């Protein structure tokens, strides 16, 4: 590992999905799997389904716009400059109606590698629920069954 790594504005591994556009600012590959920072531009209508992590802690810092985080006992509206920490074993869901931008910090997770592998998948893999459940679990992401 290099002693230092500079990632400038608009740079970083780049994943442009239908709901968001992510730039990896700090890779878990550079932090022994301990941390990952993602600059996430949320597209209008962004919706992250209800899920939890058994190991990973997530920290969200809003840079632009507003995002709703829905928990079992409350809904929190994150506005510019707000930060929220979501510890392991907390069910949560996220919605960003108008779009926005946030910095997401993942502790004890490899969300950047999850995004990298997700970008290489084909439609058949996405359609295979058993495959996707196992893939998500590999990265400590567990969606709630309805």
Beta strands, then each sheet from edge to edge (+ up, - down):
strand 1: 13-16
strand 2: 20-26
strand 3: 35-42
strand 4: 46-52
strand 5: 57-65
strand 6: 67-70
strand 7: 75-78
strand 8: 83-86
strand 9: 92-96
strand 10: 100-107
strand 11: 142-143
sheet 1: 1+ 2- 3+ 10- 5+ 8-
sheet 2: 7+ 6- 9+ 4- 11+
end
